Amino acid sequence: MLGLTDIVVPAMGAKGFWIGLLVGLTAAALMLCWRVSWAMKRLQIRRFSLTSTPALRGCPAPD
């Protein structure tokens, strides 16, 4: 949109493509960081809840 069209701003050519690439990669990196952080918190909560349950600590492993 920035490189070839004038929908947002007048056509910027190659500069618009670079800005779009930079914005897209930054957004993807931020979303990936958020996703990894969310997954790690979820894993820690799940791990804590399994180890803190007294009934599960001494249970024999299933066959």
TIKOL-900369 format. One record per atom (N, C-alpha, C): residue number from 1; residue in three letters; atom name; y, z, x. Coordinates in pm, whole numbers. Layout:
<dotis>
[NUM, 'ALA', 'CA', [Y, Z, X]]
...
</dotis>
This chain:
<dotis>
[1, 'MET', 'N', [-120, 0, 82]]
[1, 'MET', 'CA', [0, 0, 0]]
[1, 'MET', 'C', [126, 0, 86]]
[2, 'LEU', 'N', [123, 72, 196]]
[2, 'LEU', 'CA', [242, 77, 281]]
[2, 'LEU', 'C', [259, -50, 363]]
[3, 'GLY', 'N', [148, -111, 399]]
[3, 'GLY', 'CA', [155, -227, 487]]
[3, 'GLY', 'C', [195, -356, 420]]
[4, 'LEU', 'N', [141, -382, 301]]
[4, 'LEU', 'CA', [159, -514, 242]]
[4, 'LEU', 'C', [239, -517, 113]]
[5, 'THR', 'N', [249, -408, 41]]
[5, 'THR', 'CA', [316, -412, -90]]
[5, 'THR', 'C', [443, -329, -88]]
[6, 'ASP', 'N', [523, -346, -191]]
[6, 'ASP', 'CA', [646, -268, -201]]
[6, 'ASP', 'C', [640, -173, -321]]
[7, 'ILE', 'N', [521, -120, -349]]
[7, 'ILE', 'CA', [503, -29, -462]]
[7, 'ILE', 'C', [570, 105, -431]]
[8, 'VAL', 'N', [549, 159, -312]]
[8, 'VAL', 'CA', [603, 290, -275]]
[8, 'VAL', 'C', [735, 272, -199]]
[9, 'VAL', 'N', [730, 195, -94]]
[9, 'VAL', 'CA', [846, 162, -11]]
[9, 'VAL', 'C', [841, 13, 20]]
[10, 'PRO', 'N', [946, -46, 71]]
[10, 'PRO', 'CA', [937, -187, 112]]
[10, 'PRO', 'C', [823, -208, 211]]
[11, 'ALA', 'N', [760, -324, 209]]
[11, 'ALA', 'CA', [646, -354, 296]]
[11, 'ALA', 'C', [679, -321, 441]]
[12, 'MET', 'N', [591, -246, 505]]
[12, 'MET', 'CA', [618, -198, 641]]
[12, 'MET', 'C', [537, -272, 747]]
[13, 'GLY', 'N', [445, -357, 707]]
[13, 'GLY', 'CA', [365, -431, 803]]
[13, 'GLY', 'C', [267, -341, 877]]
[14, 'ALA', 'N', [253, -367, 1008]]
[14, 'ALA', 'CA', [156, -292, 1090]]
[14, 'ALA', 'C', [188, -143, 1093]]
[15, 'LYS', 'N', [314, -109, 1093]]
[15, 'LYS', 'CA', [353, 33, 1094]]
[15, 'LYS', 'C', [299, 105, 970]]
[16, 'GLY', 'N', [300, 38, 855]]
[16, 'GLY', 'CA', [247, 95, 732]]
[16, 'GLY', 'C', [97, 119, 739]]
[17, 'PHE', 'N', [24, 26, 804]]
[17, 'PHE', 'CA', [-120, 44, 821]]
[17, 'PHE', 'C', [-149, 167, 907]]
[18, 'TRP', 'N', [-73, 185, 1015]]
[18, 'TRP', 'CA', [-93, 301, 1103]]
[18, 'TRP', 'C', [-61, 431, 1032]]
[19, 'ILE', 'N', [46, 432, 956]]
[19, 'ILE', 'CA', [81, 553, 881]]
[19, 'ILE', 'C', [-28, 585, 778]]
[20, 'GLY', 'N', [-75, 483, 709]]
[20, 'GLY', 'CA', [-183, 503, 612]]
[20, 'GLY', 'C', [-311, 554, 676]]
[21, 'LEU', 'N', [-344, 499, 793]]
[21, 'LEU', 'CA', [-462, 545, 866]]
[21, 'LEU', 'C', [-447, 690, 908]]
[22, 'LEU', 'N', [-330, 726, 959]]
[22, 'LEU', 'CA', [-304, 864, 1001]]
[22, 'LEU', 'C', [-312, 961, 883]]
[23, 'VAL', 'N', [-252, 926, 772]]
[23, 'VAL', 'CA', [-256, 1012, 653]]
[23, 'VAL', 'C', [-399, 1026, 600]]
[24, 'GLY', 'N', [-472, 916, 597]]
[24, 'GLY', 'CA', [-609, 920, 547]]
[24, 'GLY', 'C', [-701, 1003, 635]]
[25, 'LEU', 'N', [-692, 986, 766]]
[25, 'LEU', 'CA', [-776, 1063, 858]]
[25, 'LEU', 'C', [-741, 1212, 856]]
[26, 'THR', 'N', [-611, 1241, 843]]
[26, 'THR', 'CA', [-570, 1381, 835]]
[26, 'THR', 'C', [-623, 1446, 709]]
[27, 'ALA', 'N', [-613, 1376, 597]]
[27, 'ALA', 'CA', [-665, 1429, 470]]
[27, 'ALA', 'C', [-816, 1450, 478]]
[28, 'ALA', 'N', [-888, 1355, 537]]
[28, 'ALA', 'CA', [-1033, 1368, 551]]
[28, 'ALA', 'C', [-1069, 1487, 639]]
[29, 'ALA', 'N', [-996, 1507, 750]]
[29, 'ALA', 'CA', [-1024, 1619, 839]]
[29, 'ALA', 'C', [-998, 1753, 770]]
[30, 'LEU', 'N', [-889, 1762, 695]]
[30, 'LEU', 'CA', [-860, 1887, 623]]
[30, 'LEU', 'C', [-965, 1917, 518]]
[31, 'MET', 'N', [-1008, 1815, 445]]
[31, 'MET', 'CA', [-1111, 1837, 343]]
[31, 'MET', 'C', [-1244, 1875, 406]]
[32, 'LEU', 'N', [-1276, 1815, 522]]
[32, 'LEU', 'CA', [-1400, 1850, 591]]
[32, 'LEU', 'C', [-1395, 1994, 641]]
[33, 'CYS', 'N', [-1282, 2037, 695]]
[33, 'CYS', 'CA', [-1267, 2176, 740]]
[33, 'CYS', 'C', [-1282, 2272, 622]]
[34, 'TRP', 'N', [-1221, 2239, 510]]
[34, 'TRP', 'CA', [-1234, 2323, 391]]
[34, 'TRP', 'C', [-1379, 2330, 345]]
[35, 'ARG', 'N', [-1448, 2217, 345]]
[35, 'ARG', 'CA', [-1587, 2212, 299]]
[35, 'ARG', 'C', [-1679, 2294, 390]]
[36, 'VAL', 'N', [-1661, 2283, 521]]
[36, 'VAL', 'CA', [-1744, 2358, 615]]
[36, 'VAL', 'C', [-1715, 2508, 601]]
[37, 'SER', 'N', [-1590, 2544, 587]]
[37, 'SER', 'CA', [-1553, 2684, 569]]
[37, 'SER', 'C', [-1615, 2739, 441]]
[38, 'TRP', 'N', [-1608, 2664, 334]]
[38, 'TRP', 'CA', [-1666, 2707, 206]]
[38, 'TRP', 'C', [-1817, 2722, 218]]
[39, 'ALA', 'N', [-1882, 2627, 284]]
[39, 'ALA', 'CA', [-2027, 2633, 298]]
[39, 'ALA', 'C', [-2070, 2753, 384]]
[40, 'MET', 'N', [-1995, 2780, 491]]
[40, 'MET', 'CA', [-2030, 2894, 577]]
[40, 'MET', 'C', [-2012, 3026, 503]]
[41, 'LYS', 'N', [-1906, 3039, 426]]
[41, 'LYS', 'CA', [-1886, 3162, 348]]
[41, 'LYS', 'C', [-1999, 3179, 247]]
[42, 'ARG', 'N', [-2038, 3071, 184]]
[42, 'ARG', 'CA', [-2147, 3077, 85]]
[42, 'ARG', 'C', [-2279, 3116, 152]]
[43, 'LEU', 'N', [-2303, 3061, 271]]
[43, 'LEU', 'CA', [-2425, 3094, 345]]
[43, 'LEU', 'C', [-2425, 3241, 387]]
[44, 'GLN', 'N', [-2313, 3292, 432]]
[44, 'GLN', 'CA', [-2304, 3432, 471]]
[44, 'GLN', 'C', [-2324, 3524, 352]]
[45, 'ILE', 'N', [-2269, 3491, 237]]
[45, 'ILE', 'CA', [-2288, 3572, 117]]
[45, 'ILE', 'C', [-2435, 3573, 77]]
[46, 'ARG', 'N', [-2498, 3456, 81]]
[46, 'ARG', 'CA', [-2639, 3447, 45]]
[46, 'ARG', 'C', [-2725, 3526, 144]]
[47, 'ARG', 'N', [-2695, 3516, 273]]
[47, 'ARG', 'CA', [-2771, 3588, 374]]
[47, 'ARG', 'C', [-2754, 3739, 360]]
[48, 'PHE', 'N', [-2631, 3782, 333]]
[48, 'PHE', 'CA', [-2604, 3925, 316]]
[48, 'PHE', 'C', [-2675, 3979, 192]]
[49, 'SER', 'N', [-2674, 3904, 83]]
[49, 'SER', 'CA', [-2736, 3955, -39]]
[49, 'SER', 'C', [-2888, 3965, -25]]
[50, 'LEU', 'N', [-2950, 3878, 55]]
[50, 'LEU', 'CA', [-3094, 3887, 74]]
[50, 'LEU', 'C', [-3132, 4003, 166]]
[51, 'THR', 'N', [-3052, 4030, 268]]
[51, 'THR', 'CA', [-3087, 4137, 361]]
[51, 'THR', 'C', [-3045, 4273, 310]]
[52, 'SER', 'N', [-2951, 4278, 217]]
[52, 'SER', 'CA', [-2905, 4409, 170]]
[52, 'SER', 'C', [-2984, 4459, 49]]
[53, 'THR', 'N', [-3074, 4379, -4]]
[53, 'THR', 'CA', [-3155, 4422, -117]]
[53, 'THR', 'C', [-3273, 4505, -65]]
[54, 'PRO', 'N', [-3280, 4633, -99]]
[54, 'PRO', 'CA', [-3386, 4719, -45]]
[54, 'PRO', 'C', [-3526, 4670, -81]]
[55, 'ALA', 'N', [-3543, 4612, -198]]
[55, 'ALA', 'CA', [-3677, 4569, -240]]
[55, 'ALA', 'C', [-3730, 4455, -156]]
[56, 'LEU', 'N', [-3642, 4377, -91]]
[56, 'LEU', 'CA', [-3688, 4262, -16]]
[56, 'LEU', 'C', [-3710, 4293, 132]]
[57, 'ARG', 'N', [-3666, 4406, 180]]
[57, 'ARG', 'CA', [-3675, 4433, 323]]
[57, 'ARG', 'C', [-3818, 4450, 373]]
[58, 'GLY', 'N', [-3901, 4518, 300]]
[58, 'GLY', 'CA', [-4037, 4544, 348]]
[58, 'GLY', 'C', [-4143, 4459, 281]]
[59, 'CYS', 'N', [-4103, 4358, 209]]
[59, 'CYS', 'CA', [-4201, 4276, 137]]
[59, 'CYS', 'C', [-4281, 4190, 233]]
[60, 'PRO', 'N', [-4409, 4177, 210]]
[60, 'PRO', 'CA', [-4489, 4087, 294]]
[60, 'PRO', 'C', [-4453, 3941, 262]]
[61, 'ALA', 'N', [-4475, 3855, 360]]
[61, 'ALA', 'CA', [-4446, 3713, 342]]
[61, 'ALA', 'C', [-4547, 3653, 243]]
[62, 'PRO', 'N', [-4504, 3559, 160]]
[62, 'PRO', 'CA', [-4596, 3495, 66]]
[62, 'PRO', 'C', [-4699, 3410, 140]]
[63, 'ASP', 'N', [-4818, 3396, 83]]
[63, 'ASP', 'CA', [-4926, 3317, 145]]
[63, 'ASP', 'C', [-4901, 3170, 136]]
</dotis>
